């Protein structure tokens, strides 16, 4: 059995091999960048594990005997789910890893924005002992209304942290009932209310046809002038050019992003020189326990496919 790993950010694949080698699997890892490289690696694979490589319809169509595609992560927007379903290939993710890590990272970005942490440190390094941002840019979270777009595992953990800081928290998630949101101590709200009443909007939804570029010129115009934006979810939830324009005009007072569109962020992006922007390199999920769980879960799903067991976490409706 061949298990193809299309790309990975780990030093090696020893964890995966430790799980799959005893099943007489050959784990073949690459760092594929192009469709041609992906087809060459995966066309004869029995299982495919992928991180960020884009498995489009052409790549999936060339798969001759694939039993499962496993995503290292929660989101599956880099896999063409419809193409995989048409080929009868289950697509699985790892939905329950890095929940606390991402929630903590979102809180770190929120606190950095509202307390001027990064700007103040930059000023001190330049030799100036002073507050470098207007006093009106400094907030206590007890006075901030936060709108969460997406209220899954991570969104709920962010809400619990915010409530401990005495925030008012509104949440929008069409998959949840209003009562389910209220049970978490938050106020259910539709998108119009999220945009118009939030002092800070934090994104925690997957990238889908309905949510892609949900932050755009039209939605930004509905926001309070000077409102803040945090994104620890997917870069393409935000239309980058519209965000840049809103930051320049002051319609958005500041943004903190762990993900960008495109990614990595281009070296000439205006976002890199804006004093009211904080960017981290898609690292919100990082911690040794989280990475260990990610890798072992992904490898065990591939192992289940090899053994012919029922597959967990199938996201495209194909029964494995």
C-alpha positions in Angstrom: 0.0 0.0 0.0 1.3 3.5 -0.9 0.4 6.4 1.3 1.3 9.6 -0.4 1.9 12.7 1.7 1.7 15.7 -0.7 3.3 18.3 1.6 4.1 18.8 5.2 5.7 21.3 7.6 7.3 18.8 9.9 10.9 17.8 10.0 10.2 14.3 8.9 7.4 11.7 8.6 8.6 9.4 11.4 5.3 9.7 13.3 3.3 8.6 10.2 5.7 5.8 9.4 5.5 4.5 12.9 1.8 4.0 12.5 1.7 2.9 8.9 4.9 0.8 8.4 3.5 -2.1 10.5 0.7 -2.3 8.0 3.2 -2.8 5.2 2.5 0.7 3.9 5.1 2.7 2.0 4.9 6.3 3.1 6.1 8.6 0.3 6.4 12.2 1.3 7.0 15.2 -1.1 6.6 19.0 -1.1 4.4 19.2 -4.2 3.8 22.7 -5.6 2.2 22.0 -9.0 -0.7 20.0 -10.3 1.8 17.9 -12.3 3.8 17.0 -9.2 0.7 16.1 -7.3 -0.6 13.9 -10.1 2.7 12.1 -10.4 2.7 11.4 -6.6 -0.9 10.5 -6.0 -2.1 8.8 -9.2 -1.1 5.3 -7.9 -1.6 6.0 -4.1 -3.9 4.0 -2.0 -4.2 6.8 0.6 -3.4 10.5 0.3 -2.6 12.8 3.2 -2.3 16.5 2.4 -1.6 19.7 4.3 -1.8 22.8 2.1 -1.3 21.4 -1.5 -4.3 22.1 -3.7 -6.0 18.8 -4.7 -8.1 20.1 -7.6 -10.4 18.2 -9.9 -7.6 17.3 -12.2 -5.5 15.8 -9.5 -8.4 13.8 -8.1 -9.4 12.6 -11.5 -6.0 11.0 -12.0 -6.2 9.0 -8.8 -6.6 5.4 -9.8 -7.2 3.6 -6.5 -7.3 6.1 -3.7 -9.3 4.9 -0.6 -9.2 8.1 1.3 -7.9 11.7 1.3 -6.9 13.0 4.7 -6.4 16.7 5.5 -3.8 17.6 8.1 -6.2 20.1 9.7 -9.7 21.2 10.3 -10.5 23.1 7.1 -10.7 21.2 3.8 -10.9 24.1 1.3 -7.7 22.9 -0.5 -9.5 19.7 -1.6 -12.2 19.6 -4.3 -14.8 17.8 -2.2 -17.3 17.4 -5.1 -14.6 15.9 -7.4 -13.7 13.5 -4.6 -17.3 12.5 -4.0 -17.8 11.9 -7.7 -14.9 9.5 -7.7 -16.2 7.8 -4.5 -13.2 8.9 -2.4 -14.0 9.9 1.2 -12.3 13.1 2.4 -11.5 13.2 6.2 -10.2 16.0 8.4 -9.0 16.4 12.0 -11.7 18.5 13.5 -10.8 18.3 17.2 -7.1 19.4 17.4 -5.6 22.9 18.2 -8.9 24.2 19.6 -7.3 25.8 22.6 -4.2 26.9 20.7 -6.3 28.9 18.1 -8.6 30.3 20.8 -5.5 31.5 22.8 -4.0 33.0 19.7 -7.1 34.8 18.8 -7.2 36.3 22.3 -3.5 37.3 22.0 -4.3 39.1 18.8 -7.4 40.8 20.3 -5.4 41.9 23.4 -2.6 43.2 21.2 -5.0 45.2 19.2 -7.0 46.7 22.0 -4.0 47.4 24.3 -1.5 48.7 21.6 1.0 46.1 22.7 2.9 45.7 19.4 2.9 49.4 18.6 4.2 50.3 22.1 7.0 47.7 21.9 8.1 49.0 18.5 8.2 52.5 19.8 10.3 51.5 22.8 12.8 49.8 20.6 13.1 53.0 18.7 14.1 54.7 22.0 10.8 56.4 22.8 9.2 55.8 26.1 5.6 56.8 25.4 2.2 55.6 24.2 2.5 55.7 20.4 -1.2 55.3 19.6 -4.1 57.7 20.3 -5.6 57.2 23.7 -8.9 56.5 21.9 -7.3 53.4 20.5 -6.8 51.9 24.0 -9.7 49.7 25.2 -10.7 47.7 28.2 -12.4 44.6 27.0 -15.3 45.1 29.4 -16.2 48.0 27.1 -15.9 46.1 23.9 -18.7 44.3 22.0 -17.2 41.4 20.0 -19.0 39.8 17.1 -18.0 36.2 16.3 -18.7 34.9 12.8 -18.6 31.1 13.3 -19.4 29.5 16.6 -18.0 26.0 16.3 -15.5 24.4 18.7 -13.0 27.3 18.3 -15.5 30.1 18.3 -17.1 28.8 21.5 -13.7 28.7 23.2 -12.9 32.2 22.1 -16.3 33.3 23.5 -15.5 31.7 26.9 -12.3 33.6 27.1 -13.9 36.9 26.1 -16.7 36.5 28.6 -14.0 36.1 31.3 -12.7 39.5 30.3 -16.3 40.9 30.7 -16.9 41.5 27.0 -20.3 41.5 25.4 -20.2 38.7 22.9 -22.5 38.3 19.9 -22.3 35.2 17.6 -23.5 34.3 14.2 -23.6 30.7 13.0 -26.4 29.4 10.7 -25.7 25.9 11.8 -26.6 26.6 15.4 -29.8 27.5 17.1 -30.2 30.8 18.9 -30.8 28.8 22.1 -27.5 27.0 21.6 -25.7 30.3 21.4 -27.5 31.7 24.4 -26.5 28.7 26.5 -22.9 29.8 26.0 -23.6 33.2 27.5 -23.6 35.0 24.1 -26.2 36.9 22.1 -27.3 35.3 18.8 -27.2 37.8 16.0 -27.5 37.9 12.2 -24.7 39.2 10.0 -26.3 42.7 9.7 -26.2 43.1 13.5 -22.7 41.6 13.7 -21.4 44.2 11.2 -23.2 47.2 12.6 -22.9 46.7 16.3 -19.5 45.1 16.9 -16.5 47.0 18.1 -14.4 44.0 17.0 -15.2 41.2 14.6 -13.4 37.9 14.9 -13.7 35.3 12.2 -14.0 31.6 13.1 -15.8 30.0 10.1 -14.6 27.7 7.4 -13.9 28.9 3.9 -16.9 27.9 1.7 -18.7 29.3 -1.3 -20.9 31.2 1.1 -18.1 32.6 3.4 -15.3 33.3 0.9 -14.6 37.0 1.0 -17.3 37.6 3.5 -15.3 40.6 4.6 -15.4 42.9 1.6 -16.1 46.5 0.7 -19.9 46.1 1.2 -19.6 44.4 4.6 -16.9 46.8 5.8 -19.1 49.8 5.0 -21.7 48.4 7.4 -19.2 48.3 10.3 -18.7 50.9 12.9 -16.0 53.4 11.9 -12.8 52.3 13.5 -13.9 48.8 14.3 -11.3 46.1 14.6 -10.9 42.8 12.7 -9.3 39.6 13.8 -8.9 36.5 11.5 -7.5 33.2 12.7 -9.5 31.1 10.3 -8.8 31.3 6.6 -7.2 34.0 4.6 -9.8 34.1 1.8 -12.5 35.1 4.2 -11.2 38.6 3.7 -10.9 40.5 0.4 -7.4 41.9 0.9 -7.7 44.9 -1.3 -10.9 46.0 0.4 -9.3 45.5 3.8 -6.3 47.7 2.8 -8.6 50.4 1.5 -10.6 50.3 4.8 -7.5 50.5 6.9 -6.2 53.5 4.9 -9.5 55.3 5.3 -9.9 54.5 9.0 -13.2 52.6 8.4 -11.3 49.7 10.0 -9.2 50.9 12.9 -6.9 47.9 13.0 -6.5 44.3 11.9 -4.8 41.3 13.4 -4.4 38.3 11.0 -2.9 34.9 11.4 -3.9 34.1 7.8 -3.8 36.2 4.7 -4.9 36.1 1.1 -2.7 35.2 -0.7 -0.5 33.2 1.6 2.4 33.7 2.3 1.7 37.4 2.2 3.5 39.1 -0.7 6.6 41.0 0.4 5.3 44.2 -1.3 1.9 44.0 0.4 0.9 47.4 1.9 -0.3 45.5 5.0 3.3 45.0 6.0 3.9 48.7 6.4 0.7 49.6 8.2 1.1 50.5 11.8 -2.4 49.3 12.7 -1.9 45.8 11.4 -0.5 42.7 13.1 0.3 39.6 11.1 1.4 36.1 12.3 2.4 33.4 9.9 -0.5 30.9 10.1 0.9 29.6 13.4 -2.2 29.8 15.6 -2.5 26.0 15.8 1.1 25.4 16.8 2.0 23.5 20.0 3.7 20.2 20.5 0.6 18.4 21.7 -1.5 19.8 18.9 0.9 18.8 16.2 1.3 15.3 17.7 -2.5 14.9 17.7 -2.8 16.2 14.1 -0.2 13.8 12.8 -1.3 10.7 14.7 -5.0 11.2 13.8 -4.3 11.7 10.1 -2.1 8.6 10.0 -4.6 6.6 11.9 -7.4 7.5 9.5 -5.1 6.3 6.6 -4.5 3.2 8.6 -8.2 2.6 9.0 -8.6 2.9 5.2 -5.9 0.4 4.7 -7.5 -2.1 7.1 -11.0 -1.5 5.6 -12.4 0.0 8.8 -15.1 2.6 9.0 -13.6 6.0 8.5 -14.1 8.9 11.0 -14.5 12.6 10.2 -15.8 12.2 6.6 -16.7 15.6 5.3 -17.9 14.9 1.8 -20.6 12.4 2.4 -18.8 9.4 1.0 -19.1 6.3 3.2 -15.6 4.9 3.6 
